[in-house]
Structures are given as C-alpha cells and as structure tokens.
Amino acid sequence: MLQIPDLKGEVEENRINTYVCKSCKHLTKTIDVNKGVTPFLNDCVKCGEKATSTFYTNIEPRLKPIQEWYRPTLEECYKYRKNEPLLEHIFQGGLLNRNL
C-alpha cells in the first residue's frame, strides 16, 4: 500500500458520507475504506450530474453505501501514469472510488 502524507483533521477510515445530486436529488452513500481525502463533488449514479458531499452527515441512515473510497495499490497507480492530475491527487492523500 502507498504511504500517504500526514493528513490533518478528522481523516479516518470507515467514514460514511452521502452525496446529494443537484439535479435529480438522488442520494449516493459512500464509505472510506482507507484513510485519505475525498472530493466535494461526485458523479450522481442515477443521472450523471454532479452530486455534493454532505461532509459526512448521515442524512439518510436507512441507505447502505454503494460506493467505496479506497487507496489504490502501486500497480493501480502505474496504470494511471499518463494521468498526472489523478496521480497528484493520489500522492497527496486522495482516495479513488469504485462501486460495491
């Protein structure tokens, strides 16, 4: 696993976040399976528009996470070698997401 820089603030693993779509109001719940930082905006899984983070406020406890934010392996990072902005995000402590 990649080493990440010391992250300031409340950056813990297994945090639950909810993203609210600005367009269709769909809720997408995510979980951080590793320590790291996640973006404020995420693509809505229903309509593809931008969804806004609720900053880890559990606004709908009945929903289960459908995506996870994770730390990519070094092998995965190698696949992104031509995407410098993404690698910069990862090397500064950023996590990537995938569907559960």
N, C-alpha and C positions, 0 to 999 in steps of 0.2 A: 504494500500500500504506500502511496506517496506521502511524504511528510509535508504537512501544511504549516504555514507560519502561525505564531501565536495569534489567536483571534480574540479580540476584545469584546466584552459584553457577554450576554447570555447566549452562547453558542453551544448548544448541547445536542447530542444525538437523540433520536426518537421523539423529536418535537412534531406536533401535529399543526398543520396550517390549512387554512381554507382560502381559496381564490374565488372571487365573485366576478362573473363576466359582466362587463359594462353594457353589452348589447342584449344578450338573452337572459341575463340574471342567473344562469346556471352556476351551481356551486361545485367546485372541484376540491376535494380534500387530499392533502399530501402528507407524507411523513418523511422526516430527515433521518435516514438510517445511519448516517455518519455525521460527525461534527463538521461544520462548514457554513458557508453563506449561500443564500438562495436569492433569486431575483424578486423584485417587487411585482413584476408583471409575468404572467404565464399565459400560454395559449389555451383558450377555452376548448375542452374536449368535445363539446357539443356543436359549437358554431365556428370555431377557429379564430374568433376575435380575441382581443386582449382581456384577460381577467386580472383583477387587482388583489394583492395579498391583504388579508385581514390582520397581518402582523401577529400570527399565532393565537388569535382569538377564536375559540371553538364556538362559532356561531350556530352550528348545527350538529349537536352531539350524536344524533342518530346515524349520520353518514359515516361510512368507513373510508379510509384512504384508498384511492385508486391509482395514485402515482407515488413514487418514492424518489427522494433526492439522495444521491449517493456519490461517494468519492471514486472516480474511475481508477483502474489499475494503470500501471506504466504501459502495459501493452495496449490498452484502450487509448491512452494519450498518444501513442505512436500513430494510431490511425488518424488522429486529428492534427498531425504535424503541419499540414498546409493551412489550417485554420488558426492563425496566430491569435486573434481576439479570444477564441474559445480556450486555447491553451493558457493565455494570460489569466483568464477568469479562474481556471482550474488551479494554476500555480499560486494564485493569490488567496486560495482557500475556498473557491467556489465549487459548488456541487452541480452535478448533472441530474436530469430526471428521466425516469422511464416508467412505463405502465406496470402495474402489479398484475 
